[in-house]
Amino acid sequence: MGNTYTLEVCGLKRNLPIMQINENLKIASFVILGDTEIVETAGKHLAEKLPEADILITAEAKGIPLIYEIAKQKNMKKYIVARKSLKPYMKDPLVTKVVSITTQKEQLLCLDKDEVKLLKDKRVVIIDDVISTGESIMAIEDLVNKAGGQVVGKAAILAEGDAANRDDIIFLGKLPLFKNGETQ
């Protein structure tokens, strides 16, 4: 298997380090932070595939450059970032909990009252860098639903493992999981 996995997405190649997540699972670590080329290219391709929406939402932090690029491509003036902790400036926050494959511990996702207002009665697309277990997008969907918005799409650059078999997400490429020495 080696120490890296070569990913090709949107005509771009990246050698991703393979990281141990737990005793039975390794992942190819895909980090878009700081990679302007992948963010711009993937953002353009994803923007073309998205359904009509009024606003986009992502979770802090790796999805932020991607959602910015997609919003720019779609001429959207705003997007929403669900914070991973309560902030002192938040008024009447809306909160849900999530455990993702990379953090493996419970985290919060929080929206301020003003962000909740932006979601009410709106068509919303959830943006992420990688969808694996789907826990993060389910938590964001929970926030959108509680805020009175309607999720009309879920999109990521990559679908990891079994997520690539889902028919309810939009993605540009597949990323394998490495379980007990096998590639899935």
C-alpha positions as CSV (number, residue, x, y, z in Angstrom):
1,M,0.0,0.0,0.0
2,G,2.9,2.4,0.7
3,N,2.9,5.6,2.7
4,T,0.9,7.7,0.2
5,Y,-2.1,7.5,-2.0
6,T,-2.1,9.2,-5.4
7,L,-5.4,11.1,-5.9
8,E,-6.5,12.5,-9.2
9,V,-9.5,14.9,-9.2
10,C,-10.5,17.5,-11.7
11,G,-7.3,16.8,-13.6
12,L,-5.1,17.6,-10.6
13,K,-2.9,15.0,-8.8
14,R,-2.0,15.0,-5.1
15,N,0.0,12.5,-3.2
16,L,-1.8,12.1,0.1
17,P,-0.2,10.7,3.2
18,I,-1.9,7.6,4.6
19,M,-2.7,8.2,8.2
20,Q,-3.8,5.7,10.9
21,I,-7.1,6.7,12.4
22,N,-7.6,3.7,14.7
23,E,-6.2,0.2,14.9
24,N,-8.3,-1.0,12.0
25,L,-8.6,2.0,9.8
26,K,-6.3,4.3,7.8
27,I,-7.3,7.2,5.5
28,A,-5.6,9.1,2.8
29,S,-5.4,12.6,4.4
30,F,-6.9,15.1,2.0
31,V,-6.4,18.7,3.3
32,I,-7.5,21.6,1.1
33,L,-6.4,24.3,3.5
34,G,-3.6,26.2,1.7
35,D,-4.2,24.5,-1.6
36,T,-5.5,27.3,-3.8
37,E,-5.3,25.3,-7.0
38,I,-7.5,22.4,-5.7
39,V,-10.0,24.8,-4.0
40,E,-10.4,27.0,-7.2
41,T,-10.6,24.0,-9.6
42,A,-12.9,21.9,-7.4
43,G,-15.0,24.9,-6.4
44,K,-15.7,25.7,-10.1
45,H,-16.6,22.1,-10.9
46,L,-18.9,21.7,-7.9
47,A,-20.6,25.1,-8.5
48,E,-21.6,23.8,-12.0
49,K,-23.2,20.7,-10.5
50,L,-25.2,22.2,-7.7
51,P,-29.0,22.6,-7.7
52,E,-30.5,26.0,-7.4
53,A,-30.1,27.3,-3.9
54,D,-30.5,30.5,-1.9
55,I,-27.6,29.9,0.5
56,L,-24.7,27.5,1.2
57,I,-23.6,26.2,4.5
58,T,-20.5,24.3,5.8
59,A,-18.8,23.3,9.0
60,E,-15.8,25.0,10.4
61,A,-12.9,24.8,9.2
62,K,-11.7,22.8,6.2
63,G,-14.9,23.6,4.2
64,I,-14.4,27.4,4.5
65,P,-12.1,28.0,1.5
66,L,-14.3,25.7,-0.7
67,I,-17.6,27.3,0.2
68,Y,-16.1,30.7,-0.4
69,E,-15.0,29.7,-3.9
70,I,-18.4,28.1,-4.7
71,A,-20.2,31.2,-3.4
72,K,-18.0,33.4,-5.5
73,Q,-18.6,31.2,-8.6
74,K,-22.4,31.3,-8.0
75,N,-22.4,35.1,-7.3
76,M,-23.7,34.6,-3.8
77,K,-23.1,37.5,-1.4
78,K,-23.3,35.3,1.7
79,Y,-22.7,31.8,3.0
80,I,-22.9,30.3,6.5
81,V,-20.2,28.5,8.5
82,A,-21.4,26.4,11.4
83,R,-18.9,27.0,14.3
84,K,-17.5,24.1,16.2
85,S,-17.9,25.9,19.6
86,L,-20.1,28.4,21.1
87,K,-18.8,31.9,20.7
88,P,-19.4,34.9,23.1
89,Y,-20.9,36.9,20.3
90,M,-23.6,34.3,19.5
91,K,-27.2,35.4,20.3
92,D,-29.6,32.5,21.1
93,P,-27.4,29.9,19.4
94,L,-28.8,26.8,17.7
95,V,-26.6,23.8,18.5
96,T,-26.3,20.2,17.5
97,K,-23.6,17.6,18.2
98,V,-21.5,15.5,15.8
99,V,-18.7,12.9,15.8
100,S,-16.7,12.8,12.5
101,I,-14.2,10.2,11.3
102,T,-11.2,12.5,11.6
103,T,-12.0,14.0,15.1
104,Q,-13.4,10.8,16.7
105,K,-14.8,12.8,19.6
106,E,-18.1,14.7,20.1
107,Q,-18.1,18.2,18.8
108,L,-20.7,21.0,18.6
109,L,-21.9,22.7,15.6
110,C,-23.4,26.1,16.3
111,L,-25.3,28.8,14.5
112,D,-26.0,32.4,15.7
113,K,-29.6,33.7,15.7
114,D,-28.8,35.9,12.6
115,E,-27.5,32.8,10.7
116,V,-30.7,30.9,11.6
117,K,-32.7,33.8,10.1
118,L,-30.7,33.5,6.9
119,L,-31.7,29.8,6.6
120,K,-35.5,30.1,7.4
121,D,-37.6,29.2,4.3
122,K,-34.5,29.0,2.1
123,R,-33.1,26.3,-0.2
124,V,-29.8,25.3,1.2
125,V,-26.8,23.3,-0.1
126,I,-24.4,21.7,2.4
127,I,-20.8,21.9,1.3
128,D,-17.9,19.8,2.7
129,D,-14.4,18.8,1.6
130,V,-14.9,15.1,2.1
131,I,-18.0,13.1,2.9
132,S,-17.1,9.8,4.6
133,T,-19.5,8.5,7.3
134,G,-21.9,11.4,6.6
135,E,-22.1,12.4,10.3
136,S,-21.0,16.0,9.7
137,I,-23.5,16.6,6.9
138,M,-26.3,15.0,8.9
139,A,-25.5,17.3,11.8
140,I,-25.5,20.3,9.5
141,E,-28.8,19.1,7.9
142,D,-30.2,18.9,11.4
143,L,-29.3,22.5,12.0
144,V,-30.8,23.6,8.7
145,N,-34.0,21.7,9.4
146,K,-34.3,23.2,13.0
147,A,-33.7,26.7,11.4
148,G,-36.6,26.1,9.0
149,G,-34.5,25.7,5.9
150,Q,-34.8,23.0,3.2
151,V,-31.7,21.1,2.2
152,V,-31.7,20.7,-1.6
153,G,-28.2,19.4,-2.0
154,K,-25.1,18.0,-0.3
155,A,-21.8,18.3,-2.0
156,A,-18.1,17.6,-1.5
157,I,-14.9,17.3,-3.4
158,L,-14.5,13.7,-2.4
159,A,-16.7,10.8,-1.3
160,E,-14.7,8.4,0.9
161,G,-15.3,4.7,1.3
162,D,-18.9,3.7,1.2
163,A,-20.1,7.3,0.8
164,A,-19.1,6.9,-2.9
165,N,-22.1,4.6,-3.3
166,R,-24.6,7.2,-2.0
167,D,-27.0,8.7,-4.5
168,D,-27.9,11.7,-2.3
169,I,-24.6,13.5,-2.6
170,I,-22.7,15.4,-5.3
171,F,-19.0,14.7,-5.5
172,L,-16.1,15.0,-7.9
173,G,-13.9,12.0,-6.9
174,K,-13.6,8.9,-4.8
175,L,-11.2,8.3,-1.9
176,P,-10.7,4.8,-0.6
177,L,-10.6,3.8,3.1
178,F,-7.9,1.3,4.1
179,K,-9.2,-1.3,6.5
180,N,-7.0,-4.1,7.9
181,G,-4.7,-3.8,5.0
182,E,-7.4,-3.8,2.4
183,T,-8.5,-0.9,0.2
184,Q,-12.2,-0.2,0.1
